[in-house]
Amino acid sequence: MTIFGLRRTLACLAMGAALIVQSSQALAVDILIGYIQWQPDPGPVLSNVLPEPEDAGLRGAELGIDDNNSTGRFLNQKYILKAVVAADETVAMAALEALVAEGIDKIVLNVPANTLQAMADRATELQAMGTRSGGRQVLLFNASAREDHLRVRDCRPNVLHTHPSHAMLTDALAQWANSRRWTDVFLITGATEGDLAWAESFRRASKRFGLDIVEHKPWTFDADLRRTASKELPLFTQGPDYDLVVVADERGDFGEYVPYNTWLPRPVAGTAGMTPVAWHRVVESWGAAQLQNRFTELAKRDMNSKDYAAWAAVRSVGTALTQIQQADADSVRAFLLSDEFELAAFKGRPLTYRNWNGQLRQPIPLVHPRGLVTQAPIEGFLHPKTELDTLGYDEPESQCRIQQP
Protein backbone atom coordinates (compact mmCIF):
# COMPACT_ATOMS: atom_id res chain seq x y z
CA MET A 1 0.00 0.00 0.00
CA THR A 2 1.29 3.47 -0.88
CA ILE A 3 1.67 6.23 1.70
CA PHE A 4 -1.29 7.99 0.07
CA GLY A 5 -3.40 4.84 0.31
CA LEU A 6 -2.46 4.34 3.96
CA ARG A 7 -3.34 7.91 4.82
CA ARG A 8 -6.69 7.58 3.04
CA THR A 9 -7.47 4.33 4.90
CA LEU A 10 -6.60 5.88 8.26
CA ALA A 11 -8.74 8.92 7.46
CA CYS A 12 -11.71 6.71 6.60
CA LEU A 13 -11.27 4.71 9.82
CA ALA A 14 -11.10 7.93 11.83
CA MET A 15 -14.25 9.23 10.19
CA GLY A 16 -16.07 5.98 10.85
CA ALA A 17 -14.98 6.03 14.49
CA ALA A 18 -16.19 9.59 14.85
CA LEU A 19 -19.58 8.66 13.43
CA ILE A 20 -19.84 5.69 15.78
CA VAL A 21 -19.10 7.92 18.76
CA GLN A 22 -21.51 10.55 17.50
CA SER A 23 -24.25 7.97 16.88
CA SER A 24 -24.28 7.13 20.57
CA GLN A 25 -25.26 10.73 21.24
CA ALA A 26 -27.54 11.15 18.21
CA LEU A 27 -31.29 11.45 18.20
CA ALA A 28 -32.69 8.37 16.45
CA VAL A 29 -35.52 9.76 14.37
CA ASP A 30 -37.22 9.80 10.99
CA ILE A 31 -36.67 13.20 9.38
CA LEU A 32 -39.35 14.21 6.90
CA ILE A 33 -38.55 16.87 4.32
CA GLY A 34 -41.25 18.25 2.05
CA TYR A 35 -40.93 19.18 -1.62
CA ILE A 36 -43.52 21.13 -3.60
CA GLN A 37 -43.20 21.82 -7.31
CA TRP A 38 -45.41 23.99 -9.47
CA GLN A 39 -44.25 25.87 -12.52
CA PRO A 40 -46.72 27.52 -14.93
CA ASP A 41 -46.69 26.38 -18.53
CA PRO A 42 -44.28 28.72 -20.35
CA GLY A 43 -46.09 28.21 -23.64
CA PRO A 44 -44.57 27.35 -27.01
CA VAL A 45 -41.12 28.65 -27.85
CA LEU A 46 -39.91 29.73 -31.27
CA SER A 47 -36.70 27.70 -31.43
CA ASN A 48 -35.37 24.19 -31.11
CA VAL A 49 -34.16 24.77 -27.56
CA LEU A 50 -34.28 21.63 -25.41
CA PRO A 51 -37.17 21.83 -22.93
CA GLU A 52 -36.45 21.64 -19.22
CA PRO A 53 -37.19 18.18 -17.79
CA GLU A 54 -40.55 17.97 -16.04
CA ASP A 55 -38.83 16.52 -12.96
CA ALA A 56 -36.17 19.26 -12.74
CA GLY A 57 -35.64 19.91 -9.05
CA LEU A 58 -37.43 16.79 -7.83
CA ARG A 59 -34.60 14.48 -8.83
CA GLY A 60 -32.09 16.73 -7.11
CA ALA A 61 -34.10 16.57 -3.89
CA GLU A 62 -34.22 12.79 -4.16
CA LEU A 63 -30.45 12.60 -4.55
CA GLY A 64 -30.09 14.86 -1.50
CA ILE A 65 -32.20 12.41 0.49
CA ASP A 66 -29.98 9.52 -0.65
CA ASP A 67 -26.86 11.44 0.36
CA ASN A 68 -28.35 12.36 3.74
CA ASN A 69 -29.17 8.71 4.39
CA SER A 70 -25.61 7.67 3.56
CA THR A 71 -24.54 9.50 6.73
CA GLY A 72 -27.82 9.19 8.61
CA ARG A 73 -27.69 5.42 8.81
CA PHE A 74 -24.64 5.70 11.10
CA LEU A 75 -26.66 7.99 13.37
CA ASN A 76 -29.89 5.96 13.38
CA GLN A 77 -31.55 8.69 11.33
CA LYS A 78 -33.70 8.10 8.28
CA TYR A 79 -34.54 10.86 5.83
CA ILE A 80 -37.83 10.67 3.94
CA LEU A 81 -38.97 12.97 1.12
CA LYS A 82 -42.65 13.89 0.86
CA ALA A 83 -42.95 15.28 -2.67
CA VAL A 84 -45.90 16.92 -4.41
CA VAL A 85 -45.86 17.96 -8.07
CA ALA A 86 -48.90 20.24 -8.31
CA ALA A 87 -51.04 20.91 -11.37
CA ASP A 88 -51.75 24.52 -10.40
CA GLU A 89 -51.06 27.12 -7.73
CA THR A 90 -54.15 26.22 -5.69
CA VAL A 91 -53.03 22.60 -5.43
CA ALA A 92 -49.53 23.74 -4.49
CA MET A 93 -50.86 25.91 -1.67
CA ALA A 94 -53.04 23.06 -0.42
CA ALA A 95 -49.99 20.80 -0.48
CA LEU A 96 -48.15 23.24 1.78
CA GLU A 97 -50.96 23.15 4.32
CA ALA A 98 -51.14 19.35 4.14
CA LEU A 99 -47.40 18.94 4.72
CA VAL A 100 -47.47 21.33 7.67
CA ALA A 101 -50.47 19.45 9.07
CA GLU A 102 -48.32 16.29 8.99
CA GLY A 103 -45.74 18.07 11.13
CA ILE A 104 -43.26 18.62 8.28
CA ASP A 105 -41.47 21.89 9.03
CA LYS A 106 -38.68 21.85 6.41
CA ILE A 107 -39.96 22.19 2.83
CA VAL A 108 -38.16 22.73 -0.49
CA LEU A 109 -40.11 24.88 -2.97
CA ASN A 110 -39.80 24.85 -6.75
CA VAL A 111 -42.39 27.53 -7.51
CA PRO A 112 -42.53 31.04 -9.05
CA ALA A 113 -41.59 34.07 -6.96
CA ASN A 114 -45.13 35.30 -6.26
CA THR A 115 -46.23 31.80 -5.22
CA LEU A 116 -43.16 31.53 -2.99
CA GLN A 117 -44.09 34.74 -1.18
CA ALA A 118 -47.68 33.60 -0.71
CA MET A 119 -46.52 30.26 0.66
CA ALA A 120 -44.08 31.91 3.05
CA ASP A 121 -46.84 34.16 4.38
CA ARG A 122 -49.25 31.24 4.72
CA ALA A 123 -46.64 29.23 6.62
CA THR A 124 -46.26 32.17 9.01
CA GLU A 125 -50.04 32.29 9.48
CA LEU A 126 -50.12 28.56 10.27
CA GLN A 127 -47.34 29.05 12.79
CA ALA A 128 -49.29 31.85 14.46
CA MET A 129 -52.45 29.74 14.53
CA GLY A 130 -50.53 26.92 16.14
CA THR A 131 -53.20 24.39 15.26
CA ARG A 132 -51.33 22.77 12.41
CA SER A 133 -47.66 23.39 13.08
CA GLY A 134 -47.83 23.28 16.86
CA GLY A 135 -46.61 26.87 16.89
CA ARG A 136 -43.30 25.83 15.33
CA GLN A 137 -41.66 27.75 12.55
CA VAL A 138 -41.80 26.24 9.07
CA LEU A 139 -38.53 26.64 7.17
CA LEU A 140 -38.84 26.99 3.39
CA PHE A 141 -36.05 26.66 0.81
CA ASN A 142 -36.37 28.52 -2.48
CA ALA A 143 -34.85 26.22 -5.11
CA SER A 144 -35.91 27.96 -8.31
CA ALA A 145 -36.99 31.63 -8.09
CA ARG A 146 -34.17 33.96 -9.17
CA GLU A 147 -35.87 37.33 -8.69
CA ASP A 148 -33.65 39.88 -6.96
CA HIS A 149 -36.47 41.49 -4.98
CA LEU A 150 -36.80 38.29 -2.94
CA ARG A 151 -33.30 38.99 -1.59
CA VAL A 152 -33.37 42.80 -1.46
CA ARG A 153 -36.71 44.05 -0.13
CA ASP A 154 -39.30 41.24 -0.09
CA CYS A 155 -37.40 38.83 2.15
CA ARG A 156 -39.22 36.43 4.43
CA PRO A 157 -37.51 35.28 7.64
CA ASN A 158 -38.71 31.71 7.05
CA VAL A 159 -37.20 31.45 3.53
CA LEU A 160 -33.64 30.51 2.56
CA HIS A 161 -32.51 30.64 -1.08
CA THR A 162 -30.37 27.87 -2.56
CA HIS A 163 -30.82 29.00 -6.17
CA PRO A 164 -28.61 31.94 -7.24
CA SER A 165 -30.35 35.24 -7.87
CA HIS A 166 -30.37 37.13 -11.16
CA ALA A 167 -27.81 39.51 -9.62
CA MET A 168 -25.42 36.68 -8.73
CA LEU A 169 -25.62 35.28 -12.27
CA THR A 170 -25.20 38.62 -14.05
CA ASP A 171 -22.44 39.78 -11.69
CA ALA A 172 -20.53 36.61 -12.57
CA LEU A 173 -20.91 37.40 -16.27
CA ALA A 174 -19.92 41.05 -15.81
CA GLN A 175 -16.82 40.10 -13.80
CA TRP A 176 -15.71 37.78 -16.59
CA ALA A 177 -16.32 40.40 -19.30
CA ASN A 178 -14.36 42.97 -17.28
CA SER A 179 -11.47 40.54 -16.80
CA ARG A 180 -11.30 40.01 -20.56
CA ARG A 181 -11.56 43.77 -21.20
CA TRP A 182 -14.67 43.20 -23.31
CA THR A 183 -16.39 46.26 -21.94
CA ASP A 184 -18.57 47.47 -24.84
CA VAL A 185 -21.77 45.41 -24.85
CA PHE A 186 -24.65 44.95 -27.31
CA LEU A 187 -27.67 43.88 -25.21
CA ILE A 188 -30.67 42.06 -26.72
CA THR A 189 -33.71 41.62 -24.47
CA GLY A 190 -36.77 39.42 -24.89
CA ALA A 191 -40.29 40.45 -23.92
CA THR A 192 -41.11 38.16 -20.98
CA GLU A 193 -41.01 39.26 -17.34
CA GLY A 194 -38.04 36.97 -16.77
CA ASP A 195 -36.17 38.49 -19.72
CA LEU A 196 -36.79 42.02 -18.47
CA ALA A 197 -35.69 41.10 -14.93
CA TRP A 198 -32.53 39.44 -16.27
CA ALA A 199 -31.71 42.47 -18.41
CA GLU A 200 -32.30 44.91 -15.55
CA SER A 201 -29.99 42.88 -13.35
CA PHE A 202 -27.34 42.90 -16.07
CA ARG A 203 -27.58 46.70 -16.33
CA ARG A 204 -26.81 46.91 -12.63
CA ALA A 205 -23.90 44.48 -13.02
CA SER A 206 -22.55 46.52 -15.94
CA LYS A 207 -22.39 49.67 -13.84
CA ARG A 208 -20.86 47.74 -10.96
CA PHE A 209 -18.04 46.22 -13.01
CA GLY A 210 -17.32 48.92 -15.55
CA LEU A 211 -19.13 47.71 -18.67
CA ASP A 212 -20.76 50.04 -21.19
CA ILE A 213 -23.99 48.99 -22.91
CA VAL A 214 -23.39 50.75 -26.22
CA GLU A 215 -26.56 49.38 -27.83
CA HIS A 216 -29.74 47.89 -26.40
CA LYS A 217 -32.43 46.41 -28.63
CA PRO A 218 -35.62 44.66 -27.52
CA TRP A 219 -36.54 41.54 -29.47
CA THR A 220 -40.12 42.19 -30.59
CA PHE A 221 -40.41 39.70 -33.44
CA ASP A 222 -42.53 36.55 -33.29
CA ALA A 223 -41.09 34.86 -36.36
CA ASP A 224 -39.71 31.33 -36.42
CA LEU A 225 -35.96 31.84 -36.90
CA ARG A 226 -35.11 28.31 -37.92
CA ARG A 227 -35.00 29.31 -41.58
CA THR A 228 -34.37 33.05 -41.45
CA ALA A 229 -31.83 33.57 -38.64
CA SER A 230 -28.86 33.94 -41.00
CA LYS A 231 -30.62 36.82 -42.76
CA GLU A 232 -32.43 38.60 -39.94
CA LEU A 233 -29.92 38.53 -37.07
CA PRO A 234 -26.96 40.12 -38.90
CA LEU A 235 -29.17 43.08 -39.78
CA PHE A 236 -30.62 43.22 -36.27
CA THR A 237 -27.17 43.34 -34.64
CA GLN A 238 -25.85 46.22 -36.72
CA GLY A 239 -24.81 49.18 -34.59
CA PRO A 240 -21.81 50.77 -32.88
CA ASP A 241 -18.70 48.67 -32.46
CA TYR A 242 -19.04 46.24 -29.56
CA ASP A 243 -16.94 43.58 -27.85
CA LEU A 244 -19.65 41.25 -26.62
CA VAL A 245 -23.31 40.43 -27.36
CA VAL A 246 -25.38 39.69 -24.26
CA VAL A 247 -28.74 37.97 -24.66
CA ALA A 248 -31.62 38.05 -22.15
CA ASP A 249 -33.98 35.32 -23.39
CA GLU A 250 -34.80 32.91 -20.59
CA ARG A 251 -37.37 30.85 -22.54
CA GLY A 252 -35.21 30.43 -25.64
CA ASP A 253 -37.39 32.20 -28.20
CA PHE A 254 -34.48 33.61 -30.20
CA GLY A 255 -31.25 33.49 -28.21
CA GLU A 256 -30.11 30.11 -29.54
CA TYR A 257 -29.75 31.63 -33.00
CA VAL A 258 -27.65 34.65 -32.04
CA PRO A 259 -24.20 32.95 -31.87
CA TYR A 260 -22.44 33.04 -35.25
CA ASN A 261 -25.19 35.23 -36.74
CA THR A 262 -24.10 38.64 -35.41
CA TRP A 263 -23.10 41.47 -37.76
CA LEU A 264 -19.66 41.67 -36.17
CA PRO A 265 -17.71 38.50 -35.34
CA ARG A 266 -18.19 38.72 -31.58
CA PRO A 267 -18.76 36.26 -28.70
CA VAL A 268 -22.28 35.80 -27.31
CA ALA A 269 -23.12 35.35 -23.64
CA GLY A 270 -26.04 35.66 -21.23
CA THR A 271 -28.89 33.17 -21.55
CA ALA A 272 -27.33 31.86 -24.78
CA GLY A 273 -23.76 31.17 -25.83
CA MET A 274 -21.70 31.31 -22.65
CA THR A 275 -24.10 31.21 -19.72
CA PRO A 276 -23.79 31.77 -15.95
CA VAL A 277 -25.58 28.93 -14.14
CA ALA A 278 -25.93 27.32 -10.73
CA TRP A 279 -24.94 23.95 -12.22
CA HIS A 280 -24.23 22.22 -15.51
CA ARG A 281 -23.12 18.79 -16.64
CA VAL A 282 -19.70 20.14 -17.71
CA VAL A 283 -18.73 20.93 -14.08
CA GLU A 284 -16.42 18.07 -13.13
CA SER A 285 -13.72 19.48 -10.84
CA TRP A 286 -13.67 19.44 -7.02
CA GLY A 287 -15.22 15.96 -6.95
CA ALA A 288 -18.23 17.11 -8.98
CA ALA A 289 -17.88 14.19 -11.40
CA GLN A 290 -18.91 11.89 -8.56
CA LEU A 291 -22.07 13.94 -7.94
CA GLN A 292 -22.82 14.02 -11.66
CA ASN A 293 -22.48 10.25 -11.95
CA ARG A 294 -24.71 9.54 -8.97
CA PHE A 295 -27.35 11.91 -10.32
CA THR A 296 -27.24 10.35 -13.80
CA GLU A 297 -27.66 6.91 -12.27
CA LEU A 298 -30.70 8.13 -10.33
CA ALA A 299 -32.43 10.32 -12.92
CA LYS A 300 -31.16 8.92 -16.24
CA ARG A 301 -30.33 12.48 -17.38
CA ASP A 302 -27.93 15.32 -16.59
CA MET A 303 -28.19 17.46 -13.46
CA ASN A 304 -29.30 21.06 -13.99
CA SER A 305 -29.48 24.20 -11.86
CA LYS A 306 -32.86 23.45 -10.26
CA ASP A 307 -31.72 19.93 -9.41
CA TYR A 308 -28.59 21.33 -7.80
CA ALA A 309 -30.50 23.95 -5.81
CA ALA A 310 -32.95 21.34 -4.48
CA TRP A 311 -30.07 18.99 -3.67
CA ALA A 312 -28.27 21.80 -1.80
CA ALA A 313 -31.41 22.54 0.24
CA VAL A 314 -31.84 18.91 1.33
CA ARG A 315 -28.14 18.54 2.02
CA SER A 316 -28.19 21.72 4.10
CA VAL A 317 -30.76 20.09 6.37
CA GLY A 318 -28.76 16.87 6.57
CA THR A 319 -25.51 18.69 7.29
CA ALA A 320 -27.16 20.74 10.03
CA LEU A 321 -28.75 17.75 11.74
CA THR A 322 -25.46 15.85 11.72
CA GLN A 323 -23.85 18.75 13.58
CA ILE A 324 -26.54 19.89 16.03
CA GLN A 325 -28.62 16.72 16.53
CA GLN A 326 -31.81 18.76 16.65
CA ALA A 327 -34.48 18.34 13.97
CA ASP A 328 -36.83 21.27 14.56
CA ALA A 329 -36.87 24.05 11.96
CA ASP A 330 -35.97 26.78 14.47
CA SER A 331 -32.73 25.03 15.45
CA VAL A 332 -31.88 24.13 11.86
CA ARG A 333 -32.47 27.69 10.67
CA ALA A 334 -30.36 29.17 13.46
CA PHE A 335 -27.46 26.85 12.65
CA LEU A 336 -27.65 27.42 8.89
CA LEU A 337 -27.41 31.19 9.40
CA SER A 338 -24.55 30.87 11.88
CA ASP A 339 -20.81 31.06 11.27
CA GLU A 340 -20.50 27.37 12.14
CA PHE A 341 -22.35 26.06 9.09
CA GLU A 342 -20.53 25.03 5.92
CA LEU A 343 -21.90 22.99 3.04
CA ALA A 344 -19.57 20.77 1.03
CA ALA A 345 -21.10 21.27 -2.40
CA PHE A 346 -18.58 20.37 -5.14
CA LYS A 347 -17.77 23.95 -6.11
CA GLY A 348 -14.24 24.24 -4.79
CA ARG A 349 -15.05 25.91 -1.49
CA PRO A 350 -17.55 25.48 1.36
CA LEU A 351 -20.87 27.31 0.95
CA THR A 352 -22.57 29.42 3.62
CA TYR A 353 -25.81 31.39 3.94
CA ARG A 354 -25.96 35.19 4.05
CA ASN A 355 -27.56 35.92 7.39
CA TRP A 356 -29.23 39.13 6.22
CA ASN A 357 -31.29 37.67 3.34
CA GLY A 358 -30.92 33.89 3.49
CA GLN A 359 -29.09 33.50 0.17
CA LEU A 360 -26.67 30.60 -0.17
CA ARG A 361 -23.28 31.99 -1.18
CA GLN A 362 -21.84 29.98 -4.05
CA PRO A 363 -19.44 30.20 -6.99
CA ILE A 364 -21.11 30.55 -10.40
CA PRO A 365 -19.87 28.38 -13.28
CA LEU A 366 -19.72 30.11 -16.67
CA VAL A 367 -20.34 27.44 -19.29
CA HIS A 368 -21.09 26.77 -22.90
CA PRO A 369 -22.99 23.62 -23.92
CA ARG A 370 -19.90 21.44 -24.05
CA GLY A 371 -17.41 23.00 -21.65
CA LEU A 372 -16.66 25.02 -18.53
CA VAL A 373 -15.13 28.42 -19.37
CA THR A 374 -14.40 29.60 -15.82
CA GLN A 375 -15.97 30.01 -12.42
CA ALA A 376 -16.81 33.29 -10.69
CA PRO A 377 -15.91 35.12 -8.55
CA ILE A 378 -13.03 35.96 -10.87
CA GLU A 379 -9.63 36.43 -9.26
CA GLY A 380 -8.93 40.08 -8.50
CA PHE A 381 -12.42 41.10 -7.38
CA LEU A 382 -11.95 41.54 -3.65
CA HIS A 383 -14.29 41.76 -0.66
CA PRO A 384 -13.52 42.41 3.04
CA LYS A 385 -15.37 39.24 4.14
CA THR A 386 -15.50 36.78 1.25
CA GLU A 387 -15.09 37.12 -2.51
CA LEU A 388 -18.39 35.22 -2.85
CA ASP A 389 -20.13 38.39 -1.68
CA THR A 390 -18.98 40.16 -4.85
CA LEU A 391 -21.75 38.15 -6.53
CA GLY A 392 -25.24 39.51 -5.93
CA TYR A 393 -26.48 42.20 -3.58
CA ASP A 394 -24.16 42.70 -0.62
CA GLU A 395 -25.45 43.45 2.88
CA PRO A 396 -25.32 47.28 2.60
CA GLU A 397 -27.29 47.06 -0.67
CA SER A 398 -30.13 44.98 0.79
CA GLN A 399 -32.99 46.15 2.97
CA CYS A 400 -33.39 42.63 4.39
CA ARG A 401 -32.39 41.64 7.91
CA ILE A 402 -33.74 38.16 8.62
CA GLN A 403 -31.39 37.13 11.43
CA GLN A 404 -34.24 37.11 13.92
CA PRO A 405 -37.01 34.54 13.26
VENHU-V600993 format. One line per field, one symbol per residue. psi: psi as a letter, one per 20 degrees, with the letter a starting at -180 (. if undefined). burial: 1 if it has 16 or more other C-alpha atoms within 10 Angstrom, else 0. A space follows every 10 residues. Layout:
psi->???
burial->???
//
This chain:
psi->prhghggggh ggghgggghg ghhhiqooqp oppqpppppq pirqrkakqp qpqhjpgghg hghggghghh hhhijkpppp poqpoqhrhg hghhhghggh hijojopppm rrghhgghgg hhhhghghhi hhjkjqqppq pojhpiphhi ighkqphjpq oipqrghggh hgghgggghi kniopopppa irhggggggh hhgghghhkk qonipppqoj qkqojhijgi gghghhjqaq pqhppppnmh hkhhhiigpj jqgqnqqprc ircppprhqq iioirkjhhg ggghghhgik rqpaghgghg ghghhggggg hhgikpiqhg ggggghjrih pppokkjiqq qrqpihjjpo pqqoqoqrhj qpgapqqqpi oqqhgphhji oaprghiqiq njhp.
burial->0000000000 0000000010 0110011000 1111111110 0000011000 0000011111 1111111110 1101101111 1011110010 0110111011 0011111111 1110111011 0111011000 0110011111 1111111111 1100111111 1111111111 1111111100 0111111111 0001111111 1110110010 1010110010 0000100010 0010001000 0111111111 1111111111 1111011111 1111111111 1111000100 1111100010 0111111111 1111111111 1100101111 0111111000 1110111000 1111111111 1111111100 0100111100 0000001111 1111000101 11000
//
